[in-house]
Amino acid sequence: MDLLRFTTAGSVDDGKSTLIGRLLYDSKNTFEDQMEAVEKSSNQRGDENVNLALLTDGLKAEREQGITIDVAYRYFATPKRKFIIADTPGHIQYTRNMVTGASTANLAIILVDARKGVIEQTCRHSFIASLLRIQHLVVCVNKMDLVDYSEEVYDKIVEDYKEFASRLDNVVDITFIPISALEGDNVVDKSEKTPWYHGGSLLFHLETVYVGNQENHVEARFPVQWVVRPQSDKWHDFRGYAGRVAGGVFKPGDDVTVHPSGFTTKIKEILNGEQQLEEAFSPTSITMTLEDEIDISRGNLISKANNPPTVDQNIEAMICWFSDRVKLSARSKFILRHTTNEVKAVVQDLRYKVNINTLHKVEGDPVFELNDIGRISLRTSAPLIHDSYKRNRSTGSFILVDPQTNETVAAGMIV
């Protein structure tokens, strides 16, 4: 079975955690002791119904306030597909958590409260999903039970969202589904309360959406994570390079180039443990051996000789600023972590910030603060071996770390 990673996004109290709880419960992916604990907690809180949001909201502060604060990952499966869910918070001050949860997702569920319609956080999270190149969006118009399952209300929200989404760059397809996470309408099974809706349920869409085209299988990239030297009698002369394939396909006998040295050689063999593989592709973790003895260490990158990555010290990137203590300004210095590599970097220029509501560029603002999104230019202490984020999410992304506190202050996508 293939794997679908998806994330939930939307404003506060739109019902993200309740939706995931409903998905898990109605698809029979919860254990009896889990449900007993949730029922007990619901009774102690004085909730009228069993609060399915408690299946994902595990922090004490989350249960006290009835909100999501940190990203919660949940795993479940149906006969057709395996799923990894990232339940992300809706509060504006936790936008950085939403970016973290969405960074590996193939699909994003954007929840909209049927009573409130499209609001600022809806636009913010949709823009971030587009920025992170999540190509499939499912807009779930939730709490339809509170508007008497009105087709007119649903149609108005669909029209408003389409108007906003027309300005997003990277979204391939958008699906709209009217749901009630509390009542279970159109979540796992089709609801009879929305006879005017002719599409499938949310789970049906998650099981059938095609996401196989999101991996780059053209440009071969292999960031070296570890040099394997067993020092044992059986593997006395073995020297392998371990890591995860970040793009393309590698086969024994392929001509490859090692960056940044530029030396060329051929792949001798590809191993998974002690098993030899005929080919390796993203996102397989492998050990690769080469025909020639070349000085290779962690942070180097191996690519096909005919399709090299970009090697440059000047980087243009879109970033989301994470820190509420440190502000970003020109000449700021950071540690930049990219794939398995780490270099020092200095900010040369703040190009612009993005107004989330209008998607207009705001130029001339000299400081980035918490949750600001915009474009900057960086200069690194050593050449960075990279692709654009548009072509490869692994080799096109990085994080900035404050060298004083070791705090991750920004996530970046190379333009």
C-alpha positions in Angstrom: 0.0 0.0 0.0 1.2 3.5 -0.7 1.4 6.2 1.9 -0.4 9.6 2.1 0.8 12.3 4.4 -1.7 15.0 5.0 -2.2 18.0 7.3 -5.1 19.9 8.7 -5.2 23.6 8.8 -7.7 26.4 9.5 -8.6 28.9 12.2 -9.2 28.3 15.9 -12.2 26.2 16.7 -12.9 25.2 13.1 -12.9 21.5 14.3 -9.6 20.2 13.0 -8.9 17.9 16.0 -12.6 16.8 16.1 -12.4 15.9 12.4 -9.3 13.7 12.9 -10.9 12.1 15.9 -14.0 11.4 13.8 -11.9 10.0 10.9 -10.1 7.6 13.3 -13.3 6.6 15.2 -15.5 6.0 12.2 -12.8 4.2 10.2 -12.3 1.8 13.2 -8.8 2.9 13.9 -9.2 3.5 17.6 -8.6 1.1 20.5 -11.3 0.4 23.2 -9.0 1.7 26.0 -8.4 5.0 24.0 -12.2 5.5 23.7 -12.8 4.7 27.3 -10.2 7.3 28.3 -11.7 9.9 26.0 -15.2 9.2 27.3 -13.9 9.6 30.9 -12.2 12.9 30.1 -15.3 14.2 28.3 -17.4 13.4 31.3 -15.0 15.1 33.7 -15.0 18.2 31.4 -18.8 18.3 31.4 -19.1 17.8 27.6 -22.5 16.9 26.3 -21.0 14.4 23.7 -17.9 12.3 23.6 -15.2 14.9 22.6 -13.3 13.2 19.8 -10.8 16.0 19.7 -9.2 14.5 22.8 -7.9 11.7 20.6 -5.3 14.1 19.2 -5.1 16.9 21.8 -2.8 15.2 24.4 -1.1 18.1 26.1 -2.6 19.3 29.4 -2.9 22.9 28.3 -4.6 21.7 25.1 -7.3 19.8 27.0 -7.8 22.7 29.5 -8.3 25.3 26.8 -9.8 23.1 24.1 -7.3 24.2 21.5 -4.4 22.6 19.6 -0.9 24.0 20.5 1.7 21.6 19.2 1.6 19.4 16.1 0.2 16.0 16.8 0.9 13.1 14.4 -1.5 10.2 14.1 -1.1 7.0 12.0 -3.9 4.9 10.6 -4.7 2.7 7.7 -7.6 1.4 5.6 -7.6 -1.5 3.2 -6.6 0.9 0.4 -3.9 3.2 1.9 -1.8 4.1 4.9 -2.0 7.6 6.3 0.1 9.9 8.5 -1.9 12.9 9.8 -0.4 16.1 11.1 -2.9 17.9 13.3 -1.7 21.5 13.4 -2.8 24.5 15.5 -5.0 27.3 14.2 -3.9 30.2 16.4 -1.9 32.8 14.6 0.9 32.6 17.1 1.4 29.0 16.3 1.7 29.5 12.6 5.3 28.1 12.8 3.9 24.8 14.2 1.6 24.7 11.1 4.6 25.2 8.8 6.5 22.4 10.5 3.6 19.9 10.3 2.8 20.8 6.6 6.4 20.6 5.4 6.2 16.9 4.5 2.6 16.7 3.5 1.2 15.6 0.1 -2.3 17.0 0.8 -3.8 19.7 3.1 -7.3 19.8 4.5 -8.3 23.4 5.0 -11.3 23.7 7.4 -13.7 26.5 7.1 -16.4 27.2 9.8 -19.7 27.3 7.8 -20.9 30.2 10.1 -17.8 32.4 9.6 -16.8 31.7 6.0 -13.3 32.4 4.6 -11.3 34.4 7.2 -7.7 35.6 7.5 -6.4 32.3 9.0 -8.0 30.4 6.1 -6.0 32.6 3.7 -2.8 32.4 5.7 -2.8 28.6 5.9 -3.8 28.2 2.2 -0.9 30.5 1.2 1.5 28.6 3.4 0.3 25.3 1.8 0.9 26.8 -1.6 4.3 28.1 -0.6 5.3 24.6 0.7 4.1 23.2 -2.7 1.3 21.1 -1.3 -0.5 20.6 -4.6 -3.7 19.0 -3.4 -6.1 21.0 -1.2 -9.4 19.7 0.3 -11.6 22.5 1.6 -13.9 21.0 4.2 -16.8 23.4 5.0 -17.3 22.2 8.6 -20.2 22.6 11.1 -22.8 22.3 8.4 -25.2 21.0 11.1 -25.2 24.6 12.6 -26.4 26.1 9.4 -29.1 23.5 8.7 -27.0 21.9 5.9 -27.7 24.9 3.8 -26.6 24.6 0.1 -26.6 28.4 -0.2 -24.1 28.9 2.6 -21.9 26.2 1.2 -22.0 27.7 -2.3 -21.1 31.1 -1.0 -18.0 29.8 0.8 -16.9 27.8 -2.2 -17.2 31.0 -4.4 -15.2 33.1 -1.9 -12.5 30.6 -1.5 -12.1 30.1 -5.3 -11.7 33.8 -5.7 -8.8 33.8 -3.2 -7.2 30.6 -4.5 -7.0 31.9 -8.0 -4.0 33.9 -6.8 -2.1 30.9 -5.4 0.7 29.5 -7.6 1.3 25.9 -6.8 -2.0 24.3 -6.1 -2.9 21.7 -8.7 -6.4 20.7 -7.6 -8.9 21.9 -5.0 -11.8 19.7 -3.7 -14.7 21.1 -1.7 -16.7 18.9 0.8 -19.5 19.9 3.1 -19.0 18.1 6.4 -20.0 18.0 10.1 -17.1 16.6 12.1 -19.2 16.4 15.2 -22.0 14.4 13.6 -19.9 12.5 11.1 -21.6 13.8 7.9 -19.5 13.2 4.8 -16.4 12.3 6.8 -16.2 8.5 6.4 -19.7 7.9 4.9 -21.9 9.9 2.6 -24.5 11.9 4.4 -28.2 11.8 3.6 -28.5 15.3 5.0 -26.7 16.9 2.0 -28.6 15.4 -1.0 -27.5 18.4 -3.1 -23.8 17.4 -2.7 -22.9 14.8 -5.4 -19.2 14.2 -4.5 -17.6 11.5 -2.3 -16.8 11.5 1.4 -13.6 12.9 2.8 -12.1 9.4 3.4 -13.0 8.3 -0.1 -11.1 11.3 -1.5 -8.1 10.6 0.8 -8.1 7.0 -0.4 -8.3 7.8 -4.1 -6.4 11.0 -4.7 -3.3 10.5 -6.8 -0.1 12.0 -5.3 2.6 9.8 -7.1 3.8 12.7 -9.2 5.2 14.7 -6.4 8.6 13.0 -6.1 11.3 14.2 -8.5 12.5 11.0 -10.2 14.5 12.9 -12.9 17.3 14.8 -11.1 19.3 12.2 -9.0 20.4 13.6 -5.6 22.0 11.7 -2.7 23.1 13.7 0.4 25.7 11.8 2.3 24.7 11.3 5.9 27.3 8.9 7.2 30.5 7.1 6.0 30.2 3.4 6.8 33.5 1.8 7.9 32.6 -1.4 9.9 36.2 -2.3 10.9 35.3 -6.0 11.1 36.9 -9.1 9.6 33.9 -9.8 7.3 33.8 -6.2 6.0 37.5 -5.3 6.4 37.9 -3.1 3.3 34.3 -1.9 3.1 33.7 1.8 2.6 30.1 2.9 2.0 28.1 6.1 2.0 24.8 6.0 3.8 21.9 8.4 3.5 18.4 8.9 2.0 17.9 9.4 -1.7 16.5 12.9 -2.2 15.6 12.6 -5.9 16.0 10.7 -9.1 17.0 7.0 -9.5 20.4 5.5 -8.9 21.6 2.2 -10.3 24.9 0.3 -10.1 27.2 1.3 -13.0 25.8 4.9 -13.2 28.3 7.7 -13.7 28.1 10.1 -10.7 29.7 13.3 -9.5 30.6 14.1 -6.0 30.0 17.7 -4.8 31.6 20.0 -4.0 34.9 18.4 -5.0 33.6 17.7 -8.6 35.3 14.2 -8.8 33.5 11.7 -11.0 33.2 7.9 -10.6 30.8 5.0 -11.0 28.4 3.4 -8.5 29.7 0.0 -7.6 26.8 -1.4 -5.6 23.7 -0.2 -3.7 22.8 -1.9 -0.4 19.9 -1.9 1.9 21.5 -3.5 5.0 23.3 -6.5 3.4 20.8 -6.8 0.6 21.9 -5.6 -2.9 19.5 -3.4 -4.8 19.1 -3.0 -8.5 18.0 0.6 -8.1 17.3 3.2 -5.5 14.9 6.1 -5.6 13.4 8.8 -3.4 12.8 8.4 -0.4 14.7 5.1 0.1 17.5 5.0 2.7 20.5 3.1 1.3 24.3 2.6 1.5 26.2 3.3 -1.7 29.7 2.1 -2.6 31.8 3.6 -5.4 34.4 2.2 -7.7 37.1 4.8 -6.9 38.5 5.9 -3.5 37.3 9.6 -3.1 37.4 11.7 0.0 33.7 12.0 0.8 32.2 13.0 4.2 28.9 14.0 5.7 27.4 17.1 4.0 28.7 16.1 0.5 26.2 15.3 -2.2 26.3 12.7 -5.0 24.4 13.3 -8.2 24.2 11.9 -11.7 27.0 13.3 -13.9 24.6 14.5 -16.6 22.3 16.4 -14.3 24.2 18.4 -11.7 22.7 20.6 -8.9 23.3 24.3 -8.5 26.5 25.2 -6.4 26.4 28.8 -5.2 27.1 30.9 -2.1 24.4 33.5 -3.0 20.9 32.1 -2.1 17.5 33.7 -2.7 14.8 32.2 -0.6 11.3 32.5 0.8 11.2 32.1 4.6 8.7 31.9 7.4 10.1 33.5 10.6 9.6 31.3 13.7 11.2 33.3 16.6 9.4 35.6 19.0 12.6 36.5 20.7 15.0 37.2 17.8 14.1 39.5 14.9 15.5 39.2 11.4 17.3 42.2 9.9 20.0 42.8 7.3 23.5 41.6 8.3 22.1 39.1 10.8 24.2 35.9 11.0 22.9 32.4 11.4 23.8 28.7 11.0 22.1 27.3 7.9 21.3 23.6 7.9 20.5 22.1 4.5 20.1 18.4 3.9 23.0 16.9 5.8 25.2 20.0 5.4 25.8 22.9 7.8 27.3 26.3 6.9 27.4 29.8 8.3 25.2 32.4 6.6 24.7 36.2 6.7 21.5 37.9 5.5 22.4 40.3 2.7 18.9 41.8 2.0 15.3 41.6 3.0 13.5 41.8 -0.3 9.9 42.0 0.8 7.3 40.6 3.1 4.0 39.1 1.9 0.6 40.5 3.1 -1.3 37.3 3.8 -4.7 38.8 3.1 -4.0 40.4 -0.3 -0.8 38.4 -1.2 0.7 41.8 -2.1 4.5 42.4 -1.6 5.4 44.8 1.2 8.8 46.4 0.5 10.9 48.6 2.6 10.2 46.9 5.9 13.6 46.4 7.6 12.6 43.7 10.1 10.9 40.2 10.1 9.0 39.2 13.3 7.2 36.1 14.4 5.2 34.4 11.6 6.2 36.9 9.0 6.7 35.4 5.5 8.8 37.0 2.8 11.8 36.8 0.5 15.4 37.4 1.6 18.9 36.9 0.1 21.7 35.1 1.9 25.4 34.6 1.5 26.9 31.4 2.8 30.4 30.7 4.1 30.8 27.8 1.7 29.0 26.9 -1.6 25.6 25.3 -1.0 24.7 22.3 -3.2 21.0 22.8 -3.9 18.0 22.9 -6.2 15.1 25.2 -6.2 12.3 24.1 -3.8 10.0 24.0 -6.8 12.0 21.2 -8.3 13.0 19.3 -5.1 11.6 19.8 -1.6 14.5 18.0 0.0 17.4 19.8 -1.6 15.5 23.1 -1.9 14.7 23.6 1.8 16.7 24.7 4.8 16.4 26.0 8.4 18.2 28.9 10.0 19.5 28.4 13.6 20.5 31.1 16.0 24.2 30.4 16.9 23.8 31.9 20.4 20.8 29.8 21.6 20.7 27.0 19.0 17.0 27.9 18.4 15.5 27.3 15.0 14.4 30.7 13.9 13.2 30.2 10.3 12.3 27.7 7.6 13.4 28.6 4.1 12.5 27.5 0.6 15.1 28.3 -2.1 13.8 30.2 -5.1 
